[in-house]
């Protein structure tokens, strides 16, 4: 059975990523701990808050200073904390007190760094304000709690910056070299993500459980966990607020990173029901106020637009690369395990062919005038027609038809929610609009599923013949729809299995079988078309020491880091693979030896830089590589000869002292 309880990092894992010279991690101040309790307690009183403020001179001075400022223009000087609470308001004093405590005790910078603490604090405040406003929009019962979680969601980054075995400042300085998400690069280089280490210390400090959950899962999927509806909603709120902050260029570091929104958020929070205009207005108003409070510059509207443009451009470029490198046709050969589908008449593993066959089969058996496949556009919460079969001459283009899924959608919602066939007759306003769009008076819709999730709807009508749709036919059509879902699932399994069979399970690079096959094709092309071809073989120097001294997990981590670097610095049409153990191979198509040397040297320097960054994480073991290069020439007989020359060059590099590049 899958584990459904939230899991935090172990103390032994934490020790591996924190500096060994750290003897004791400081605890959270009593004032901060009590403030966090009050923010989560709906029954807390102004007197409770006043007592906390009065016991901390720093908080009291800031609260009284603001109460006596020109912004509030009191008629007489405020000298008592309780009077300040009455003037400023209970919620405002909570925000001020918590902000002062967190900023002074944890955030306040001591020196100028790549990890700019003021920039980071601005991000935390932005996420806090957005979290509270989203909570209000979603009618979450405790918007103050959402504010606190937003404020502290990235506390793990402060722990890394103060106590990390690998310099977080050095990590930030190097992060622009990488294209993945910030959290993924943290795990690879720091050894753990800020979400994990933040959750560990929030639990160690006995901070409220909802806060620990938001810190731990604001970047991770948590649908499999047994969280209460309220806790799941809180995590989704913070995750969405963090995403919106990054989209606006208000991230925790001064580097534009592609934001990623985890799938659970849209399942819990309907973006269509959020007043984003109000969200932006609230954020602008409060951020202008806190910028004066903390004396930092708030970006102008023009700067905001520039930040949003850059963030979306970065995200768009990544999506573009993904689209053009992953849009590959399925091969003609079918894997034997999936070739014989149980879902007759579906024999193809091409999804489009499966749908076409299904529509034709249903028409043959039931003689509906029209049949169509509808799928959900999640971002719009609308059903849209993708494929259809029309046995009439109406020639109506159904691609323009969209059905909003809302309370008025009636049977469409029932079909999706209950996964059952429904006869649509116009019983609700939404049903009537849908029937008008299809120009009919009734239709039958049947869901088809994969892994118990609705992936589409099969719809049918009699637009011309006007034959009534008998309820008895629904169960028979449901069987066909079930077969369609199974066939689509098999097609997906086939595609995944085919891709997985060609990849190395640890690094995600091509495996030896795939590389040999692609190298053979590249070699034939070089011979027949007289094109350039070079091969680079790479080996990790002293790799055994990483396993022996730091364990196999460290060795696996090193292999993944090398793989990530190779993929990042290689072109889309080159082939990068793991050739066995700690050895990698790169097939450089249309590349002469001189350019291959430049490529290999760049890889070597990049790994050496990474090794310097990781020196404190793996003391006494430098991360470097050696490389051997060979180029196709007419006297090379086959691909094995090309590999042998690169391997021999690699061996010479090792003999000469490692961390070198040699040509064969």
C-alpha positions in Angstrom: 0.0 0.0 0.0 1.3 3.5 -0.9 2.3 5.7 2.0 -0.3 8.4 2.5 1.4 10.3 5.3 3.5 13.5 4.8 7.2 12.6 5.1 10.0 14.9 6.1 13.7 14.6 5.7 15.7 12.5 8.3 18.3 14.1 10.6 20.9 12.0 8.8 19.9 13.5 5.4 20.1 17.0 6.9 23.6 16.4 8.2 24.8 15.6 4.6 23.8 19.0 3.3 24.7 21.3 6.3 28.2 22.4 7.0 30.0 20.1 9.4 31.3 23.1 11.4 27.8 24.0 12.5 27.5 22.8 16.0 24.0 24.1 16.9 21.2 25.5 14.8 19.6 28.5 16.5 16.0 28.2 17.6 13.1 30.4 16.7 12.5 33.3 19.2 9.6 32.8 21.7 8.0 35.9 20.4 7.9 34.6 16.8 6.6 31.2 17.9 3.8 32.8 19.9 3.0 35.2 17.0 2.6 32.2 14.7 0.2 30.5 17.1 -1.9 33.7 17.3 -2.1 34.0 13.5 -3.5 30.5 13.4 -5.9 31.0 16.3 -9.2 32.6 15.4 -10.0 33.1 19.1 -6.9 35.1 19.9 -7.6 38.6 21.3 -6.0 42.0 21.1 -4.9 41.6 24.7 -2.9 38.4 23.7 -1.2 40.3 20.9 -0.4 43.3 23.1 1.3 41.1 25.7 3.6 39.6 23.0 4.5 43.0 21.5 5.2 44.5 24.9 7.7 41.7 25.7 9.8 42.4 22.6 11.4 45.9 22.5 12.2 45.6 18.8 8.6 44.9 17.9 7.1 47.4 20.3 9.4 50.2 18.9 8.3 49.4 15.3 4.6 49.2 16.1 4.7 52.5 18.1 6.8 54.2 15.5 4.2 53.4 12.8 1.3 54.3 15.0 2.8 57.8 15.5 3.8 58.3 11.9 2.3 60.8 9.5 0.5 57.9 7.8 -1.9 57.7 10.7 -1.7 61.2 12.0 -2.8 60.5 15.6 -4.3 63.5 17.5 -2.0 62.8 20.5 1.2 60.8 20.8 0.6 57.0 21.2 2.8 55.6 24.0 1.0 52.4 24.9 1.0 49.2 22.8 -2.7 48.5 23.5 -3.6 52.0 22.1 -1.5 51.3 19.0 -3.4 48.0 18.5 -6.7 49.9 18.6 -5.4 52.6 16.2 -3.7 50.3 13.7 -6.1 47.4 14.0 -5.5 43.8 15.2 -4.6 42.4 11.8 -2.2 45.2 10.9 -0.3 44.8 14.2 0.0 41.1 13.6 1.5 41.6 10.2 3.9 44.3 11.5 5.0 42.2 14.4 5.5 39.0 12.5 7.3 40.9 9.7 9.7 42.6 12.1 10.4 39.3 13.9 11.1 37.3 10.8 13.1 40.1 9.1 15.3 41.0 12.1 15.9 37.5 13.3 16.3 35.6 10.0 16.4 37.8 6.9 18.4 40.9 7.6 21.5 40.9 5.5 25.0 41.4 6.8 26.8 41.7 3.5 26.2 42.1 -0.2 25.8 38.7 -1.8 24.5 37.0 -5.0 21.7 35.8 -2.8 20.2 39.2 -2.1 18.3 39.0 1.2 16.3 42.2 0.5 15.2 40.8 -2.9 14.3 37.5 -1.2 12.3 39.3 1.5 10.4 41.2 -1.1 9.4 37.9 -2.7 8.3 36.5 0.7 6.1 39.5 1.3 4.7 39.3 -2.2 3.8 35.7 -1.8 2.3 36.4 1.7 0.0 39.2 0.3 -1.0 37.1 -2.7 -1.7 34.1 -0.4 -4.0 36.1 1.9 -5.9 37.6 -1.1 -6.3 34.2 -2.8 -7.5 32.7 0.5 -10.1 35.4 0.7 -11.1 34.8 -3.0 -11.4 31.0 -2.3 -13.2 31.6 1.0 -10.5 29.8 2.9 -11.5 30.1 6.6 -8.2 31.6 7.9 -6.6 34.2 5.6 -4.0 35.2 8.3 -2.7 31.6 8.3 -2.3 31.8 4.5 -0.4 35.0 4.9 2.0 33.4 7.4 2.6 30.4 5.2 3.3 32.6 2.2 5.7 34.7 4.3 7.7 31.7 5.5 7.3 29.3 2.5 11.0 29.7 1.5 12.6 29.6 4.9 14.8 26.7 3.7 16.7 29.1 1.5 17.8 31.0 4.5 18.9 27.8 6.3 20.9 26.9 3.1 22.5 30.4 3.0 23.5 30.4 6.6 24.5 26.8 7.1 24.7 25.0 3.8 27.6 22.7 3.1 27.6 24.0 -0.5 27.6 27.8 -0.6 24.1 29.0 -1.5 25.7 32.2 -2.7 27.9 30.2 -5.0 24.9 28.2 -6.1 22.9 31.3 -7.0 25.9 32.7 -8.9 26.0 29.5 -11.0 22.2 28.9 -11.4 22.0 30.9 -14.6 24.0 28.2 -16.3 21.1 25.7 -15.8 17.7 25.5 -17.5 15.8 23.4 -15.1 13.6 24.6 -12.2 15.3 26.1 -9.2 14.1 23.4 -6.9 15.5 20.7 -9.2 18.9 22.4 -9.4 19.0 22.7 -5.6 18.4 19.0 -5.2 21.2 18.2 -7.7 23.8 20.6 -6.3 22.9 21.4 -2.7 21.8 17.8 -2.1 18.3 18.7 -1.1 15.6 21.1 -2.0 14.8 24.2 0.1 11.3 22.8 0.6 12.6 19.6 2.4 15.1 21.4 4.6 12.6 24.2 5.4 10.0 21.7 6.5 12.5 19.8 8.6 13.3 22.9 10.6 9.8 24.1 10.8 8.9 20.8 12.5 12.1 20.9 14.7 11.0 24.4 15.8 7.5 23.1 16.6 5.9 25.6 14.2 2.2 24.9 13.3 1.6 21.8 11.2 -0.2 23.6 8.4 2.8 25.9 8.0 5.2 22.8 7.8 2.9 21.3 5.1 2.9 24.4 3.0 6.7 24.7 3.3 7.2 21.1 2.3 4.7 20.7 -0.6 4.4 24.1 -2.3 6.6 22.7 -5.1 5.7 19.0 -4.8 2.6 16.9 -5.7 0.6 15.9 -2.6 -2.6 14.4 -4.1 -1.5 10.9 -2.8 -1.3 12.1 0.8 -4.1 11.9 3.3 -4.4 15.6 3.8 -7.6 17.3 5.0 -9.4 19.4 2.5 -8.4 22.5 4.4 -4.7 21.6 4.5 -4.7 20.7 0.8 -6.3 24.0 -0.1 -3.8 25.9 2.0 -0.8 24.3 0.2 -2.5 25.1 -3.2 -3.0 28.7 -2.2 0.7 29.2 -1.3 1.8 27.3 -4.4 -0.4 29.5 -6.7 0.8 32.7 -4.9 4.4 31.6 -5.4 3.8 30.9 -9.1 2.1 34.3 -9.6 5.0 36.0 -7.9 7.6 34.4 -10.2 5.5 35.1 -13.3 5.7 38.8 -12.4 9.5 38.6 -12.1 9.2 38.9 -8.3 11.1 35.7 -7.5 13.4 35.0 -4.6 16.5 35.6 -6.7 17.3 38.2 -9.3 17.3 35.6 -12.1 14.3 34.9 -14.4 13.3 31.3 -14.0 10.5 29.4 -15.7 7.7 29.1 -13.2 6.0 25.7 -12.9 2.5 25.2 -11.4 1.9 21.8 -9.9 -1.2 19.9 -11.1 -3.1 19.8 -7.8 -3.5 23.6 -7.7 -6.0 23.7 -10.6 -7.9 20.8 -9.2 -8.4 22.6 -5.9 -8.6 26.2 -7.0 -10.6 27.2 -10.0 -8.6 30.1 -11.6 -11.8 31.2 -13.4 -13.4 32.1 -10.1 -10.5 34.3 -8.9 -10.8 38.1 -9.4 -7.2 38.7 -10.7 -7.9 42.4 -11.1 -8.6 42.6 -7.3 -5.6 40.4 -6.7 -3.3 42.7 -8.5 -4.8 45.9 -6.9 -4.4 44.4 -3.4 -0.8 43.3 -4.1 0.2 46.7 -5.6 -1.3 48.6 -2.7 0.2 46.6 0.0 3.6 46.2 -1.7 3.9 49.9 -2.0 3.2 50.3 1.7 5.7 47.6 2.8 8.4 49.0 0.4 8.3 52.2 2.5 8.2 50.2 5.7 11.3 48.2 4.8 12.9 50.9 2.7 13.3 48.9 -0.5 12.3 49.9 -4.1 9.1 48.5 -5.5 9.3 47.8 -9.3 7.5 50.3 -11.5 4.5 49.2 -13.7 6.9 49.3 -16.6 9.5 47.1 -14.8 6.7 44.7 -13.9 5.7 44.4 -17.5 9.3 43.8 -18.5 9.7 41.1 -15.8 6.5 39.4 -16.9 7.6 39.5 -20.5 11.0 37.9 -19.7 9.4 35.2 -17.5 6.9 34.2 -20.1 9.5 34.3 -22.9 11.7 32.0 -20.8 8.8 29.6 -20.2 7.7 29.8 -23.9 11.2 28.9 -25.1 11.3 25.9 -22.9 7.8 24.8 -24.0 9.0 25.3 -27.6 12.0 23.1 -27.2 9.9 20.4 -25.5 7.4 20.5 -28.4 9.9 20.3 -31.2 12.1 17.6 -29.5 9.2 15.4 -28.3 6.8 15.5 -31.2 8.0 12.2 -32.8 6.0 9.8 -34.8 5.3 6.4 -33.4 7.4 3.7 -35.2 5.8 1.2 -37.5 6.9 -1.8 -35.4 4.7 -2.5 -32.5 6.0 -4.0 -29.3 4.7 -7.6 -29.0 3.5 -7.1 -25.4 1.0 -4.4 -26.6 0.4 -5.4 -30.2 -2.6 -7.7 -29.4 -5.0 -5.4 -27.7 -7.9 -7.0 -25.9 -10.2 -4.2 -27.0 -11.4 -5.3 -30.4 -11.6 -3.6 -33.0 -8.7 -1.5 -31.7 -5.6 -3.0 -33.2 -3.6 0.2 -33.8 -1.4 1.9 -31.2 -1.8 5.3 -33.0 -4.3 7.3 -30.9 -5.8 9.1 -33.9 -6.4 5.8 -35.7 -8.0 4.3 -32.6 -10.5 7.2 -32.4 -11.3 7.0 -36.1 -11.8 3.2 -35.9 -14.1 3.7 -32.8 -16.3 6.3 -34.5 -16.7 4.1 -37.6 -17.5 1.0 -35.5 -20.1 2.8 -33.4 -21.7 4.1 -36.6 -21.8 0.7 -38.1 -23.4 -0.9 -35.0 -25.8 1.9 -34.0 -26.3 4.1 -37.1 -26.2 7.5 -35.4 -26.1 10.4 -37.9 -23.0 12.0 -36.2 -20.4 10.9 -33.7 -17.7 13.0 -32.1 -15.0 13.0 -29.5 -14.9 15.8 -27.0 -12.1 16.5 -24.6 -11.7 18.9 -21.7 -9.6 22.1 -22.1 -8.6 22.3 -18.4 -7.4 25.9 -18.5 -10.8 27.1 -19.9 -13.0 24.4 -18.2 -14.7 23.7 -21.4 -15.4 20.6 -23.5 -14.2 21.0 -27.1 -14.8 18.7 -30.1 -11.6 17.2 -31.5 -12.7 14.5 -34.0 -16.0 13.6 -35.5 -17.7 11.3 -38.0 -20.6 12.7 -40.0 -22.7 10.3 -42.1 -24.9 13.1 -43.4 -24.3 15.9 -45.8 -24.8 18.7 -43.2 -21.0 19.7 -43.4 -21.2 21.5 -40.1 -17.7 22.2 -38.7 -17.9 21.1 -35.1 -14.4 22.3 -34.2 -15.8 25.7 -33.1 -18.2 24.1 -30.6 -17.2 24.5 -26.9 -19.3 23.6 -23.9 -18.6 25.5 -20.6 -18.5 23.1 -17.6 -20.2 25.0 -14.9 -23.3 24.6 -12.7 -25.6 25.2 -15.6 -24.0 22.4 -17.7 -26.3 19.8 -16.1 -25.8 16.3 -17.7 -22.2 17.2 -18.9 -21.1 17.6 -15.3 -22.9 14.4 -14.3 -21.2 12.5 -17.1 -17.7 13.8 -16.1 -18.2 13.5 -12.3 -20.0 10.1 -12.2 -18.2 8.6 -15.2 -21.6 7.4 -16.6 -23.6 7.8 -19.9 -26.1 10.6 -20.0 -28.9 11.6 -22.3 -28.8 15.3 -22.9 -32.3 16.7 -23.6 -32.0 20.4 -22.6 -33.0 20.2 -19.0 -30.7 23.1 -18.0 -29.6 26.4 -19.6 -26.1 24.9 -20.3 -27.6 21.8 -22.0 -29.9 24.0 -24.1 -27.0 26.1 -25.4 -25.0 23.0 -26.2 -27.8 21.5 -28.2 -28.3 24.7 -30.1 -24.6 24.8 -30.9 -24.9 21.2 -32.3 -28.3 22.2 -34.0 -30.1 19.2 -32.4 -32.7 18.5 -29.8 -31.0 15.6 -28.0 -27.7 13.8 -27.8 -26.1 11.0 -25.8 -22.7 11.4 -24.2 -20.6 8.6 -22.8 -17.2 9.1 -21.0 -14.1 7.0 -21.7 -11.5 6.6 -19.1 -7.8 5.8 -18.5 -6.6 4.7 -15.1 -10.0 5.7 -13.7 -9.8 9.2 -15.0 -12.1 10.6 -17.7 -9.9 11.5 -20.7 -12.7 12.3 -23.1 -16.4 12.0 -24.0 -18.0 10.1 -26.9 -21.0 12.0 -28.2 -23.7 10.9 -30.7 -26.8 12.5 -32.3 -29.4 12.1 -35.1 -29.3 15.5 -36.6 -31.0 14.5 -39.9 -33.0 11.3 -39.3 -34.4 12.7 -36.0 -34.6 9.1 -34.7 -35.1 9.1 -30.9 -32.2 7.9 -28.8 -33.4 5.0 -26.7 -32.1 4.7 -23.1 -31.4 1.0 -23.7 -28.6 1.8 -26.1 -26.6 3.7 -23.4 -25.3 0.6 -21.7 -24.2 -1.0 -25.0 -22.4 2.2 -26.1 -20.7 2.4 -22.6 -19.0 -0.9 -23.4 -17.5 0.5 -26.6 -16.4 3.6 -24.7 -14.7 1.4 -22.1 -12.9 -0.3 -24.9 -11.9 3.0 -26.4 -10.4 4.1 -23.0 -8.5 0.8 -22.7 -7.1 1.2 -26.2 -6.0 4.8 -25.5 -4.4 3.6 -22.3 -2.5 0.9 -24.2 -1.4 3.5 -26.8 0.0 5.6 -24.0 1.6 2.6 -22.3 3.2 1.7 -25.6 4.6 5.1 -26.2 6.0 5.3 -22.6 7.4 1.8 -22.8 9.1 2.4 -26.2 10.7 5.6 -24.8 11.7 3.9 -21.6 13.3 1.0 -23.4 15.8 3.4 -25.0 16.7 5.3 -21.9 19.0 4.8 -19.0 16.9 4.5 -15.9 19.2 6.6 -13.6 20.2 9.5 -15.7 17.4 9.7 -18.3 20.0 9.7 -21.1 19.9 7.3 -24.0 21.2 3.8 -23.1 23.9 1.8 -24.8 21.4 0.0 -27.1 19.9 3.3 -28.3 23.3 5.0 -28.8 24.7 2.1 -30.8 21.6 2.2 -33.1 21.8 5.9 -33.6 25.6 5.9 -34.1 25.2 3.2 -36.7 22.7 5.5 -38.6 25.0 8.5 -38.2 27.9 6.5 -39.5 26.0 5.4 -42.6 25.0 8.9 -43.3 28.6 10.1 -42.9 29.8 7.5 -45.4 27.0 7.8 -47.9 26.5 11.6 -47.8 30.1 12.5 -46.9 29.0 14.5 -43.9 31.1 15.3 -40.8 30.8 13.1 -37.7 32.6 13.2 -34.4 32.4 11.1 -31.2 33.2 12.1 -27.6 33.7 9.6 -24.9 33.7 11.0 -21.3 34.7 9.3 -18.1 34.4 10.6 -14.5 37.8 10.8 -12.8 38.2 8.9 -9.5 34.4 8.0 -9.6 35.0 5.0 -7.3 36.0 7.4 -4.5 32.6 9.1 -4.5 30.9 5.7 -3.9 33.5 4.5 -1.4 33.6 7.7 0.7 30.1 9.1 0.4 27.9 6.1 -0.6 26.2 5.0 -3.7 23.6 7.7 -3.4 26.3 10.3 -3.8 27.7 8.4 -6.8 24.2 8.4 -8.4 23.9 12.1 -7.8 27.2 12.7 -9.5 26.1 10.7 -12.6 22.8 12.7 -12.7 24.7 16.0 -12.5 27.0 15.0 -15.4 24.0 13.9 -17.4 22.2 17.2 -16.8 25.3 19.1 -17.9 25.8 17.1 -21.1 22.1 17.5 -22.1 22.3 21.3 -21.4 25.4 21.9 -23.4 24.5 19.6 -26.4 22.5 20.4 -29.4 19.0 18.9 -30.0 20.2 16.9 -33.0 23.2 15.3 -31.1 22.8 12.0 -29.3 23.9 11.9 -25.6 24.0 8.6 -23.8 25.4 6.7 -20.8 27.6 4.0 -22.2 28.1 2.1 -18.9 29.2 2.7 -15.3 30.6 6.2 -15.2 31.3 6.5 -18.9 29.2 8.7 -21.3 29.2 9.1 -25.0 28.1 11.9 -27.3 27.5 11.5 -31.0 28.1 14.9 -32.6 26.4 15.0 -36.0 27.7 17.3 -38.8 30.7 18.2 -36.6 34.4 18.2 -37.5 37.2 17.4 -35.0 38.0 21.0 -34.3 34.5 21.9 -33.2 34.3 18.6 -31.2 37.4 19.6 -29.3 35.8 22.9 -28.4 32.7 21.1 -27.3 34.6 18.6 -25.1 36.8 21.3 -23.6 33.6 23.3 -22.7 32.2 20.2 -21.0 35.4 19.7 -19.1 35.6 23.3 -17.8 31.9 23.2 -16.9 32.3 20.0 -14.8 35.5 21.4 -13.2 33.5 24.5 -12.2 30.7 22.3 -10.8 33.4 20.3 -8.9 34.7 23.5 -7.2 31.1 24.4 -6.2 30.7 20.9 -4.7 34.1 20.7 -3.0 32.6 21.4 0.5 29.9 18.8 0.0 32.4 16.1 -1.1 35.6 17.1 0.7 38.8 15.6 -0.5 37.3 14.3 -3.8 37.4 16.6 -6.8 34.8 16.2 -9.5 36.5 16.2 -12.9 36.2 14.4 -16.2 38.5 13.2 -18.9 37.5 13.0 -22.6 38.6 11.2 -25.7 37.5 12.4 -29.2 37.5 10.7 -32.6 36.4 11.9 -36.0 35.1 9.9 -39.0 37.6 9.7 -41.9 37.6 7.5 -44.9 40.1 5.1 -43.4 37.7 4.3 -40.5 35.9 1.1 -41.5 32.9 1.1 -39.1 31.4 2.6 -36.0 33.2 0.2 -33.8 36.5 1.6 -35.1 35.3 5.1 -34.4 34.4 4.1 -30.8 37.8 2.3 -30.3 39.7 5.5 -31.4 37.7 7.7 -29.0 38.2 5.1 -26.2 42.0 5.0 -26.8 42.2 8.8 -26.7 40.3 8.7 -23.4 42.8 6.2 -22.0 45.7 8.5 -23.0 44.0 11.4 -21.2 43.7 9.3 -18.1 47.4 8.3 -18.3 48.5 12.0 -18.6 46.9 13.0 -15.3 43.2 13.1 -15.9 40.9 16.1 -16.2 42.1 16.3 -19.9 40.8 16.1 -23.4 42.7 14.0 -26.0 41.9 13.4 -29.7 42.2 10.1 -31.4 
